[in-house]
Amino acid sequence: MEVTSPYDDSVVGNVPFSTMEEVEAALDLAYEKFQDRKNWLPKHKRIEVLENLVKIMSSQVEDLTKLCASEGGKPYMDSKVEALRAINSVKLAIEHLGVYEGKEVAMGQTASSVNRMAYTFKEPIGVAVAISAFNHPLNLAIGQVIPAVAVGCPVIIRPATQTPMSALKVVEMLKEAGLPDGWAQGIVCDRKGSEYLATSPKTSFLTFIGSASVGWYLSSKVAPGTRVALEHGGVAPVIVAKDADIETMIPDLAKGGFYHAGQVCVSVQRVYVHESIVDEVSSKLAAVASKLVVGNQLDPKTEVGPLINHGEVDRVEQWVNEAVEKGAKLLVGGKRISASCFEPTVLLNPSEDSLVSKKEVFGPVVCIYSYSDIDEAIARANSLPVSFQAAVFSKNIDTCLKCVKQLNGTAVMVNDHTAFRVDWMPFGGAKESGIGVGGISHVMDEMSNVKMMVIKSSIL
């Protein structure tokens, strides 16, 4: 299958497209590895593989950056950050193995529990299937595959068909690092193959990153006992109080809104600004947006790259046009630059029934809404059936704490944009935005079962 650049449709590589028989064989191999308990990979071997992987990746940062940018469209400057972040994520997995442990369970409090001691320890849950998204092709693969390798789960990753090369490169590098065959496999296949991997009784853990409709559908079809982690999008709300530090806030809002052309699940999209400063905030954000360099993602000067395909450009254009027709004021942007690129866009006061107000735009569009009372702003921010990261900007600690307490988000950033993330923090959505917790150490724990050993002895 040809993989093409989202910027100009040039071919950037080719990958094998697996048949259903090959998908089944891959899952059978992974299942055999897990069932063969006597030959599970010992912890020291897994650490050795991960340490080797860090060395391999560190020697290929430039190649990984270009690979990630070429197939996914994320600008070179941001893809370099992604490559370095991926390396750090492997280091985090190694570090967590040092505290990946159980605990003593107290005995003796009742007559029936005397002469006993009990301890818990962790075991790999089983075969992990990772279905990934296009927007961070390298880092998402690392975030789904490396925790599995670290805890000893055989893992199969099915990357997005638009961006499969980075994930397959991760599997290739793991083999080069010394991981035996069958413990990490990459499969590019159709939806039928993906559903088979996700719903087979041989799969013990499904990690899915992508659209809510697909994720919740697969979750409803998994075999009994399969543990599921879903990461979908949000419509990240930001509350800007009247005492916010505007000068320091504007660069954060611009980065959070236009980073990777807005194709981020926690991208800044809905910004609720107090009416006393809304004109100043909106005009300054529009001024920054107008100066962003849009174009070829491989150009080091590019700040906003292409959308993943031409259909997405059409959709974003339609949504913006609809918002304007319903009364939104277009402050900047609003037009396609080419078949693959869309202008960074700022809209003021779109109607509540506009698509840009109700759904995740997943494009370079930031909507600003005026409010007079902060309780009203919080209610509007909480009005959608999604819950992911949110933010508040204010110099008043009570205002910040009020928003942290009342905003319907799994994380609330104070004086920072909604797209902030590091890979050791818990990360994940609630309600329609997902289930389960991301972050390297957290995924390692989710991919584990806790087993308890109880010892009975008259000596105790």
N, C-alpha and C positions, 0 to 999 in steps of 0.2 A: 504494500500500500504506500502510495506517495504521501509524504508529509510536506505541506507547503507553508510558506510564510504568509501570515495574515496581512502583511503590508502590501505585497505585490504579487502574491500567488506563485512566486518562484519556488521551485522544488528545493527543499533543504535536506531531504533524506528519504530513505525507504525503510519500511519495517515489515516483517512478516505478519500476515493476517491469518489468525488461527481458525481452523475448521472446528466444528463441534466435537469431532473425535479427538482433536488435539487438546481442546479445553477439558474434556473428560479425563484424558490421560494425565494432564497436569494436576488435576485435583486428586486423582488416584495416587499419583506419586507423592504428593504432599501428605495425604492421609496415611500412606504406608510409613512415611518417615515418623509421623507422630505415634502411630500404633506400635512401632518398634522401640519401646521404652528403654530397652537395654542399650540402645545406641543413640539416645538423645545426646545432643551436644553439651558437654560440660561447660560450666560458667567460664572457666579460664580460656576455653577454646573460643567462645563467643566474644569475650573481651579481646582476645588476640585478633580475631577477624575485624572487629570494629576499630581497633587501633591501627591495623593495616589500612582500613578504608579511609581513615582520617589522613594518613600519609598520601594515599593515592589521590584523593580529592584535592588535597592541598597542593599537589604538584600539577593539577589540571584546572585551576581556578579560571583561567582565561578561556579555555575550551568549554568548560561547563557554563560559563557566563554567555558565551556566544550561542551555544546549543539552546539554552533556556530562552534567550531573547529571540533567536531565529524562529523557533516553532511556536512560541507563545505570544510574541508581540510586546512583551514588557520591555521598556527601554533598557538599553545597555547599562546605564548607571544603576538602575534598580535591580537588574538581573545579576550584576556583580554582588550586590548586597544579598540577594537570594542565595547565591553560591556560597558565600562566606557564612551565611546563616545556616545553611545545610550542614556545613562542616561542624559548626558549633553544636548542632543538634545531635550529631553522632557522639560528640564529646559528652553531652548531657546524658546520653544513654549509658555510656561507660561509667560515669560518675554515679548514676542512680543505682547501678548494680551493686555498688558498695554499701547501700542502705536498703537494698531490696530484700527485706527480711520479715520474719514473723515475730511472734511474741509469746510469752508464757501466759497461759490461761489459769487463773487461780483455782486451786482445788482445796478441799478440806473444810469448807464453810459449813457443810452438812455431814451428818454421819454417813450418808450414802456415798460421799465423795472422798472419804479418807483413804489413805494409802495409794494415792494417785498423784501424778504430775502430768501436765498437758502443755503442749507447745504447738503453735501453728507455723507453717511454712508455706511458701508459694510454689506453684507449679504452672507451666504453660497451659492455657485453656484448651488448645487444640489448633486445628488449621485456621489461619486467619486469611480472609479474603478482603482485599482493599480495592475499592472502586473509586477512582480519583477524578479530579476536575482539571480544567485546562489552565486556570489562571495563575497558578504557581507550580508549574510542572515538575520542577526539581524538588522544591521544599515540601510539597504535599506528599510526594513519593517517599522522601526521607521520613517525614512525620508519620506515615502509615506503615512503612516497611521496617525501619530500624527498630522501633519498639518490639516488633514481633521477633526479629532476629535476636535482640538483646535478651528476651525472656525465654527463648527457645521454641517459639511457635513456627512451624512451616508456614510460609506466607506466599500468596499469589496476588500480584497487583495487576489490575486491569485499568490502565490509564485512559484518559480521554482520547478519543480517536484523533482529535485535532492536534494533540501534543503528546504523543506516546514516546518520543525518543529519550527524553530525560529520565523517565521511569525505567525504561529498558537499560539505560546507561547505568543506573543505580544497581540493577541486578547484575549487570556485567562486571561492575567494579567490585561487588561483593564476592563474586566468584574469583576474581583476580586477588582479592584479599584473603582467600582461603576458605570461603564458605562452601561446604560440600554440595554437590548437585541435589536438587529437590527441596532445599530449605528456603530458597527465594526464587520465584519464577515470575516472569512478566508475560502477560497474555493480552494481545490486541484482538478483540473479537466483536461480534455483533451483539445486539441487545439480548438475543436468545441465550448466547453463551454467558453473558454477564448474569442473567437471571439464574441460569443453572448454577454458576459458581456461588451466588449469594444464597440460594435456597436449598442447596443440597444438604442432606443430613450429615455429610462428611465435613461440613463447614461449622466451626464452633464460634467464630467471631466474624462479624461483618462490619467493616468500617467504610462508610459511604460519604463522599463529599461531592455535592452537586445539587441539582434541582430538588425542591421539596416534593414535587409530585412523584418523581421517580424514587426518591429515598423512602418516602412513606409507603409507597406501593411495595417495594422490596421488603421493607420491614414487616408488612402484613403477610408476606409469603414465606418468610424464613422457616426452617424446620424448628420444631419444639426444642427449646434449650439453647438455641443460638443467641449469643449476646450481640446486641446491635449498638453501633455508635453512628449517629447521623449528624452531618454538619451542612446546614442549608444557609440560605441568606437571611439577612435582616433588612430593615429599612432604617438604618441607624439615625436616631434622633439626637440633636444637640440643643441644649438650652443655653442661651446667652443672656445673662442678667445685665441690667443697666449699668452695673459697676465693673463689667469685664474689662480686662486690659486689651484693648482692641489691637494695638500695634503688635503685640506678641501673639495674639490669637489668629490673625489673618493668615500668616504663613502656615500655621497648623491646619486651619480649615482647608486651605488650598491643597496642601499635601494630602490630607485625608480624603478630599473629594475627588481629586484628579489623578492621584497615584494609580498607575496601570490603567489609565483611562476610565477610572471608576469601576473596574472589573474586580472588585474585592468585596467579600461577603459582609464586611463591616465598614464599607466606604461611607464617608460623610454624605448624607443625602438630604435629610430634613433638618434645617437649622431654624430654631425658633428664637427670634431676637426681640428684645424689648423695644417697644415703639419709639422710645426716646432716642435710640441709637441705630434703628434699623436702616435708615438711609445711609449713614456713615459706613456701617458694616457692609451693606450690600454693594455700595459703590467701590469700596476698597477691595473687596473680594473680586468683583468684576474686573477691576484694573489689573490685579495680579493674574487672573485667568486669561485676560487678553494678551498678556506677554509670554505665556507659556509656549515653549517650542514644541510643535506637533509635527510628527513625521516618522521617518524610518527608524525603527527601534534599534538598529545597529549603529546609528550615528550617536557618538558619545554626547552630543549636545541635546539630543531629543529628551524632552521631559514628559511628553504624553505620546504614546504610540498608537497603533491601530486597534480597533476592536477585533475580536477573534475571527469574525467573518463579515461579509458584506450584508448578510441578512440582519445582523445586529445593528449595523449602521442604519439600515432602513427602519428598523423598529424604534431605535432611539429618536430618529428624526420624526417619526409619526407621533411618538409620545410627547415630544416637545411642542410640535405643532398643535396637538390637541390641547395641551395646557395653555398655550397662547390664545387659542380660539375660545377657551373658557374663561379668559380674563387675566391670565398671568402676564406680568410685565417681563419682557425679555431684556435683560440688562447687558448681556454679552453672549456671543456665540449663537447657537441655534441652527447652525447649518453644517452640512457635510463639507469636508475639505476635499475629499476624494471618495472613491468607492469604499475605502477601508478606514478612513479617519474622520472623526467628528470634532467640531470645535468645542473646547471647554466652555460650558454653558452655565450661566447663572440666571435663575428665574426668581422673580419676586411675587410672593403671594399667589401661588397656584391654588385653584379651588380644591376643596377637600375631596371632590369626586374625580379629579384628574388622575390619570394613571400614574403620573410621577409622584402623586401624594399617597397613593394606595399601595403601589407595588415597588419592588426593588428595580431600580432603573438599570443597574449594572452597566453604566456608561458614564461619560464625563459630564454629569449634570448635577448641580447643587441647587436645591430649592430653599429659599429663605421665606419665612413666615413671620409676620408682625404679631406681637401679643402685648396686652396691657397688664395682665395679671399672671403671675408665675404658675398658679394653680391651674389656670386655663391652659397654659403651655404644656404643663406636665400631662394633663388629661388628653390633649391632642397628640402628644408624643406617644402616649400609651394606647391610642385608639385602634391600633392594628394588631392582628393575631400573631405577631412575631415578637421575639425577645432575644436580642443578642447584645452587642456592646452599644453603650450610649455615652454621652458626655455632658458636662456642665462647665461653663466658664463664668467665674465670679471671683471677686476678691474677698467676699464675705463667707466665712467658714460655715455659718448657719445655712446660708443659701445653698452652698455646695452639699452639705450633709442632708438637707431636705430633698434635694434632687437624687442623691445617692440612695436615700431611703425609699423614695416614691417612684422613681423611674422604673419601668418594667424592663429591666435589662439584666443579663447575667454578669455584666461588668459595667461599671460606670467610671469613666475617666474624668478626673478633675483637672481642669485647665490643660487638657490635651485632647487630641482628636480621637475619634472612635476607632480608627484603624490601627491604633498602637497595639503591638503584640511582641512578646518575647516567648521563646519556646519552653521556658520552664514554668510559665504561669498557666493556670487552668484556662481553657479556651473552649467555648461551645455555646450553642444556643439552646433555648427552651421554647415551649409552646410549638408553633409551626417551624421554628428555626432549627430544631434538631433535638437530639438526646445524646447523652454521654459527654465526656470531657476530653478535649484535646490537650496537647502539651506533652512532650516526650515522656516525662516520668508518670504523668497521669494515664497515658495510653498504655504504658508498660503495666501499670497496676490493673487496668481494665482488661488487659489480655491475659490475666493470671487468675487462677483459682486458688483459694486458700484451703489448705488441707491441715487437719489437726491430728496430732498423735497423742494418745492418752496411754500412759504407762502405769500399770498397777503393780505394786510391790509391797510386801509386808515390811520392808525396810523403811519405807517412806512414812 
